[in-house]
Amino acid sequence: MKKKVQLTGTSRSAHLQGAHAGISVLNLNRPATRNALSVKLVHEIRDALQEVRFSNETRVLVIQSQVPGVFCAGADLKERINMSPRQVSEFLYNLRQAFRELETLPVPTIAALDGTAVGGGLEMALACDMRVAGPQAKLGLVETRLAIIPGAGGTQRLPRLIGTSKAKELIYTAEVLNGKQALDYGVVNYALEEGSALEKALAIGEKILPNGPIGVRLAKLAIDRGAHLDMDSGLEVEQSYYGQVIHTKDRLEGLQAFKEKRKPVYQGH
């Protein structure tokens, strides 16, 4: 992997150089709590996402953990036990907002799951466009074990991803899946038997980078906004976004490059 430009902070984004230029990595690094989602960490995640949203450098975002064996262990229960009901509600509101901000980023997002992602950790991954499970991945929405329910989008995103019946099974039983099981259920895009989920996520990002950034951004919007509509309404959404690319310089560059039998050079306008 090429050199990272490391930025200060618990979960700041790092812009990659060389072959990975255009890919940013959001690093989770709270080893003492296995990246448990505290008030402070959620605030830092939101700051990092805001940086990515308004960055001119980022074309793809990868989320990874710098803590071996874990992606995110869910909510910080040691912090939670001292919260009042009002503080719990406020925390969950901010967590839902953070994951919604992740979900609506204008660039593709990939969760590199090199370890355990349970509860809020899996909910964070579900808010990404794609998920890669490493050999040591353990994934589950385990909240019913604590007599609660997933509270940061899990009851909504998992059924939309894998279907209502399968999602109910996993949430009711609080089952923790390995990578292969998660792939069979449709929770992840890839389940690796060896190697690094981060490396696979970066490889996916590299395949995205040569494509027109406006086209990728609008394709994401069309898919996300049309996925839950009836077909006719979805096609209207697609048509509206297609109309936005017709007058771009990148579209003309793509046609000219095809004519000249060369690789296009897209500028994002």
Secondary structure, DSSP 8 states (H G I E B T S, - for coil): ---B---SSTT-EEEB-GGGTTEEEEEE--GGGTT-B-HHHHHHHHHHHHHHHT-SS-SEEEEEESSTEEEE--B-HHHHTT--HHHHHHHHHHHHHHHHHHHT-SS-EEEEE-EEEETHHHHHHHTSSEEEE-TT-EEE--GGGGT----SSHHHHHHHHH-HHHHHHHHHHT--EEHHHHHHHTS-SEE-SSS-HHHHHHHHHHHHTTS-HHHHHHHHHHHHHHTTS-HHHHHHHHHHHHHHHTT-HHHHHHHHHHHHTS-------
